[in-house]
Amino acid sequence: MPNNFGKWLQMQLLEKDSWQNDCAEHMGVSPATVSDWCCNRTQPAAHRKDRLATYLGVTRKTLDKYLED
């Protein structure tokens, strides 16, 4: 994938002092799913984006900037 979503997500989790497991629990997904996001294998489904932005403390606009269309 040509974007930097995975790297950005990893940085956001570090700044939040959060682990992938913490994010997964909050999001209601498996830790493997968050790992896939961090490794740019997949991206969050549309219905999860608002919740992820809230968890990270960023706006949806900021989150979308790092996601592919």
N, C-alpha and C positions, 0 to 999 in steps of 0.2 A: 504494500500500500504506500502511496506516495506521501502520505501525511505523517505528522509526528504525534498523533493522538496517544499512542501507547507510552511514548517517552514523557509526554506532558502529564498523562495520568499518573505515572510513577512518581514524577516530581511533586504533583499535588498531594499524593498520599504521604510522601516523605515530609512535606511541609506541614501536613496535618498530624504528623506523628501517628499515622494509621497504617495498618497492614492490609494486604489484599483480603485476608480472612474477615477483617472488620468491615471492609467495604462490602464484601459479598453478603455478610449477615444483614447489614443495613438494606442492601438492595434486594434481598430475597432471591439471590442466585447462588450458584455453587462457587467455591473458590477457583475452580478451573475456569469458569466463565470470566472472572475478573482477570485471571492470568492471561486468558486469550485476548482480552482488551489491552492489557499491558504489553503484550507481544505483537500487537497489531494483526492478530489472526482473525479477529472479529471485532465488531463495534457494538455498543449497546443498542438494543432495540428502541425504536422511537418512543414507546410507552415508558421506558426507563430513564430517558434523558433528563426530565425535570427532577426526578428523585436524585439522580447522580449529581446534578448541578447543585442541588440543595445540600447534599452530603458534603460536597467539596467546598461549599461556601462561595461558589461562583455563580454568575448569571448564566442563563441558558444560552444567551448570545455568545458568551465566552466559550462555553463548552462546544457549541456548534462550529465555532471558528476552527477547532481542531479536528472536527469530524468531516468525513467525505459526504458529499450529497448522495 
